[in-house]
């Protein structure tokens, strides 16, 4: 790359030249050689292996996606907009902005950890399509949606306590929903994992809930509220669900208590439930031993 000097050694002529090359406008040069930018900075699709200069604050969006970056040295401390560093070769978020007043996306990198990520994000947080094995290090509160799908997560430990949007953790290796938030203010998609139970599921989901493609055998611990559609295809319980498909009847179903873990059904109890809600009784249920 052309600019090999340390950021601190750039003189004003160097900085003006770099800003002109990368179409950075409305900037102020600080005493430490960094710049503040009143507007957007777009360094995407430049084949950069490192950022060309040190940026302190950006009063707009900062995009450095679709490059060859392996580190975030030189990133702004604070961004009053969105920060996208997706589709690079990042293995660490060290050097990441501390405050982002918009969306944050580190989608499609080589991250195994979220250590070093911003502590304050006032929009969506996307860390999908990485190699994450843990959510430790992420902010405790997300003021938008939280996207961590297509990783290698086996647990939700470190998950934000508050998610003020949808929560998308599908296509991982989760065996439990422990550490998930109490409430999801949007859709909750945990499909294509290794879940066997709804235990530790959020108590309220203010959107759709999809748990398809797991190994769940019981309706125990389901949220008291789903303000949208419920999807449970490709689970053992789907064979029961499709007999009535009415979420308002789940509590009554559990009161009838027809399921014995892991795959046994007391047929008299199931048929009592079905007849009480106006459905036809059955002789068997696929995937379960009926007694």
C-alpha positions as CSV (number, residue, x, y, z in Angstrom):
1,X,0.0,0.0,0.0
2,X,1.2,3.5,-0.8
3,X,0.8,5.0,2.7
4,X,3.3,3.2,5.0
5,X,4.0,5.9,7.5
6,X,2.7,5.7,11.0
7,X,-0.5,7.7,11.4
8,X,1.2,10.0,13.9
9,X,3.9,11.0,11.4
10,X,1.6,12.2,8.6
11,X,2.0,15.9,7.9
12,X,-0.8,18.1,6.7
13,X,0.2,17.6,3.1
14,X,0.0,13.8,3.5
15,X,-3.4,14.1,5.1
16,X,-4.9,16.4,2.5
17,X,-3.5,14.0,-0.2
18,X,-5.0,10.9,1.4
19,X,-8.4,12.6,1.9
20,X,-8.5,13.8,-1.7
21,X,-7.7,10.2,-2.9
22,X,-10.5,8.7,-0.8
23,X,-13.1,11.5,-1.4
24,X,-13.1,12.5,2.3
25,X,-14.5,16.0,2.6
26,X,-15.4,18.5,5.4
27,X,-12.7,17.3,7.7
28,X,-10.6,19.0,10.4
29,X,-7.1,17.9,11.2
30,X,-6.3,17.4,14.9
31,X,-3.0,17.9,16.7
32,X,-2.4,14.2,16.9
33,X,-2.7,13.8,13.1
34,X,-6.2,12.3,13.2
35,X,-9.1,13.9,11.5
36,X,-12.7,14.7,12.4
37,X,-15.2,14.4,9.6
38,X,-18.5,16.2,9.3
39,X,-20.2,13.8,7.0
40,X,-19.9,10.2,5.7
41,X,-16.7,8.3,5.0
42,X,-16.9,5.5,2.5
43,X,-13.7,3.4,2.1
44,X,-15.5,0.2,0.8
45,X,-14.3,-1.8,-2.2
46,X,-10.8,-0.3,-2.1
47,X,-8.7,-3.5,-1.6
48,X,-7.3,-1.9,1.6
49,X,-5.2,-4.1,3.9
50,X,-5.3,-1.3,6.5
51,X,-7.0,2.0,7.0
52,X,-5.2,4.9,5.3
53,X,-5.2,7.4,8.1
54,X,-6.4,7.8,11.7
55,X,-9.9,9.1,12.1
56,X,-11.2,10.4,15.4
57,X,-14.8,11.3,15.0
58,X,-17.3,10.9,12.1
59,X,-20.5,12.9,12.1
60,X,-22.1,10.5,9.7
61,X,-21.7,6.9,8.5
62,X,-18.3,5.1,8.3
63,X,-18.1,2.2,5.8
64,X,-14.9,0.1,5.2
65,X,-16.6,-3.1,4.0
66,X,-15.4,-5.4,1.2
67,X,-11.7,-4.9,1.7
68,X,-8.8,-7.0,2.9
69,X,-8.6,-5.6,6.4
70,X,-7.2,-7.8,9.1
71,X,-7.4,-5.1,11.9
72,X,-9.3,-1.9,12.6
73,X,-6.4,0.3,13.6
74,X,-7.2,3.9,12.7
75,X,-11.0,3.5,13.1
76,X,-13.0,6.5,14.5
77,X,-13.5,6.6,18.3
78,X,-17.1,7.8,17.8
79,X,-19.5,7.5,14.9
80,X,-22.7,9.5,14.7
81,X,-24.2,7.0,12.2
82,X,-23.7,3.5,10.9
83,X,-20.4,1.5,11.0
84,X,-19.9,-1.3,8.5
85,X,-16.7,-3.3,8.4
86,X,-18.3,-6.4,6.8
87,X,-16.7,-8.8,4.3
88,X,-13.1,-8.3,5.4
89,X,-10.5,-10.7,7.0
90,X,-10.9,-9.4,10.5
91,X,-10.0,-11.8,13.3
92,X,-10.4,-9.2,16.1
93,X,-12.5,-6.2,16.8
94,X,-9.8,-4.4,18.7
95,X,-9.6,-0.8,17.6
96,X,-13.4,-0.7,16.9
97,X,-15.3,2.5,17.7
98,X,-16.5,2.8,21.3
99,X,-19.8,4.5,20.5
100,X,-21.9,4.0,17.4
101,X,-25.1,6.0,17.1
102,X,-26.5,3.8,14.3
103,X,-26.1,0.3,13.1
104,X,-23.0,-1.9,13.5
105,X,-22.1,-4.7,11.1
106,X,-19.0,-6.9,11.2
107,X,-20.8,-9.5,9.1
108,X,-18.7,-12.1,7.1
109,X,-15.3,-11.9,8.7
110,X,-13.2,-14.4,10.5
111,X,-14.1,-13.4,14.1
112,X,-14.0,-16.0,16.9
113,X,-14.7,-13.4,19.6
114,X,-16.6,-10.2,20.1
115,X,-14.0,-8.8,22.5
116,X,-13.3,-5.2,21.6
117,X,-16.7,-4.5,20.1
118,X,-18.5,-1.2,20.8
119,X,-20.1,-0.8,24.2
120,X,-22.9,1.4,23.0
121,X,-24.8,0.8,19.8
122,X,-28.0,2.7,19.0
123,X,-29.1,0.5,16.1
124,X,-28.8,-3.0,14.8
125,X,-25.9,-5.3,15.7
126,X,-24.8,-7.9,13.1
127,X,-22.0,-10.3,13.7
128,X,-23.4,-13.1,11.5
129,X,-21.3,-15.3,9.2
130,X,-18.3,-15.5,11.3
131,X,-16.7,-18.2,13.5
132,X,-18.0,-17.1,16.8
133,X,-18.1,-19.6,19.6
134,X,-19.2,-17.1,22.3
135,X,-21.1,-13.8,22.5
136,X,-19.0,-12.6,25.4
137,X,-18.0,-9.0,24.9
138,X,-21.1,-7.8,23.1
139,X,-23.1,-4.8,24.5
140,X,-25.6,-5.5,27.3
141,X,-28.3,-3.5,25.4
142,X,-29.0,-3.4,21.7
143,X,-31.4,-0.6,20.5
144,X,-32.2,-2.5,17.4
145,X,-32.1,-6.1,16.1
146,X,-29.4,-8.6,17.1
147,X,-28.1,-10.9,14.3
148,X,-25.6,-13.7,15.2
149,X,-26.7,-16.4,12.8
150,X,-24.3,-18.6,10.8
151,X,-21.7,-18.9,13.5
152,X,-20.5,-21.8,15.8
153,X,-22.3,-20.8,18.9
154,X,-23.2,-23.6,21.4
155,X,-24.5,-21.2,24.0
156,X,-26.0,-17.7,24.3
157,X,-23.9,-16.8,27.3
158,X,-22.9,-13.1,26.9
159,X,-26.0,-12.3,24.9
160,X,-27.4,-8.8,25.4
161,X,-29.9,-8.5,28.3
162,X,-32.1,-6.1,26.2
163,X,-32.8,-6.4,22.5
164,X,-35.1,-3.7,21.2
165,X,-35.7,-5.4,17.9
166,X,-35.5,-8.9,16.4
167,X,-33.2,-11.7,17.6
168,X,-31.7,-14.0,15.0
169,X,-29.5,-16.8,16.2
170,X,-30.4,-19.5,13.7
171,X,-27.9,-21.8,12.0
172,X,-25.7,-22.4,15.0
173,X,-25.1,-25.3,17.4
174,X,-27.2,-24.1,20.3
175,X,-28.2,-26.8,22.8
176,X,-30.0,-24.4,25.2
177,X,-31.6,-20.9,25.2
178,X,-30.1,-20.1,28.6
179,X,-29.0,-16.4,28.8
180,X,-31.5,-15.3,26.2
181,X,-33.3,-12.0,27.0
182,X,-36.6,-12.0,29.0
183,X,-38.3,-10.2,26.1
184,X,-37.8,-9.8,22.4
185,X,-39.2,-6.7,20.8
186,X,-39.4,-8.3,17.3
187,X,-39.0,-11.7,15.7
188,X,-37.1,-14.5,17.4
189,X,-35.5,-17.0,15.0
190,X,-33.6,-19.9,16.6
191,X,-34.2,-22.5,13.9
192,X,-31.6,-25.0,12.7
193,X,-29.9,-25.5,16.0
194,X,-29.7,-28.5,18.4
195,X,-32.3,-27.4,20.9
196,X,-34.3,-30.1,22.7
197,X,-36.4,-27.8,24.9
198,X,-38.0,-24.4,25.2
199,X,-36.5,-24.0,28.7
200,X,-35.0,-20.4,29.2
201,X,-37.0,-19.2,26.1
202,X,-37.9,-15.4,26.3
203,X,-41.2,-15.0,28.1
204,X,-42.5,-12.5,25.5
205,X,-41.9,-12.4,21.8
206,X,-43.4,-9.3,20.0
207,X,-43.1,-10.8,16.5
208,X,-42.8,-14.2,14.9
209,X,-41.2,-17.2,16.6
210,X,-39.4,-19.8,14.6
211,X,-37.8,-22.8,16.3
212,X,-37.9,-25.1,13.2
213,X,-35.2,-27.6,12.5
214,X,-34.4,-28.6,16.2
215,X,-35.1,-31.6,18.4
216,X,-37.9,-30.2,20.6
217,X,-40.3,-32.8,22.0
218,X,-42.5,-30.8,24.3
219,X,-44.4,-27.5,24.5
220,X,-43.2,-26.9,28.1
221,X,-41.6,-23.4,28.7
222,X,-43.1,-21.8,25.6
223,X,-43.4,-18.0,25.9
224,X,-46.6,-16.7,27.5
225,X,-46.9,-14.3,24.5
226,X,-46.1,-14.6,20.8
227,X,-47.4,-11.5,19.0
228,X,-47.0,-13.1,15.6
229,X,-46.8,-16.6,14.0
230,X,-45.3,-19.7,15.5
231,X,-43.2,-22.1,13.4
232,X,-42.0,-25.5,14.7
233,X,-41.5,-27.6,11.5
234,X,-38.9,-30.3,11.6
235,X,-39.2,-30.9,15.3
236,X,-40.9,-33.9,16.9
237,X,-43.6,-31.6,18.4
238,X,-44.6,-30.5,14.9
239,X,-46.5,-33.8,14.5
240,X,-48.6,-32.7,17.6
241,X,-48.8,-29.0,16.7
242,X,-50.3,-29.7,13.3
243,X,-53.2,-31.5,15.0
244,X,-54.6,-28.2,16.4
245,X,-52.3,-25.2,15.3
246,X,-53.7,-22.8,17.8
247,X,-51.2,-21.1,20.2
248,X,-54.0,-20.0,22.5
249,X,-54.6,-23.7,23.3
250,X,-51.0,-24.5,24.4
251,X,-51.7,-23.9,28.1
252,X,-54.7,-26.3,28.0
253,X,-52.6,-28.8,26.2
254,X,-49.9,-28.7,28.9
255,X,-52.6,-28.9,31.6
256,X,-53.8,-32.2,30.0
257,X,-50.2,-33.4,30.2
258,X,-50.1,-36.0,27.4
259,X,-46.4,-36.0,26.7
260,X,-43.9,-38.1,28.6
261,X,-40.3,-37.3,27.8
262,X,-38.7,-37.8,25.5
263,X,-41.0,-39.4,22.9
264,X,-44.0,-41.0,24.7
265,X,-47.6,-39.8,24.5
266,X,-50.5,-40.9,26.7
267,X,-53.1,-41.3,23.9
268,X,-56.2,-40.9,26.1
269,X,-55.0,-37.6,27.4
270,X,-54.1,-36.3,23.9
271,X,-57.5,-37.3,22.6
272,X,-59.2,-35.8,25.6
273,X,-57.5,-32.5,24.7
274,X,-58.4,-32.8,21.0
275,X,-62.0,-33.6,21.6
276,X,-62.4,-30.7,24.1
277,X,-61.2,-28.2,21.4
278,X,-63.4,-29.7,18.7
279,X,-60.7,-31.8,16.9
280,X,-60.9,-35.4,15.8
281,X,-59.1,-38.0,18.0
282,X,-56.1,-39.9,16.6
283,X,-54.7,-43.4,16.9
284,X,-51.0,-42.5,16.7
285,X,-48.6,-39.6,16.3
286,X,-45.5,-40.0,14.1
287,X,-42.3,-39.9,16.0
288,X,-43.9,-40.8,19.4
289,X,-44.7,-44.0,21.1
290,X,-48.4,-43.9,22.0
291,X,-49.5,-45.7,25.2
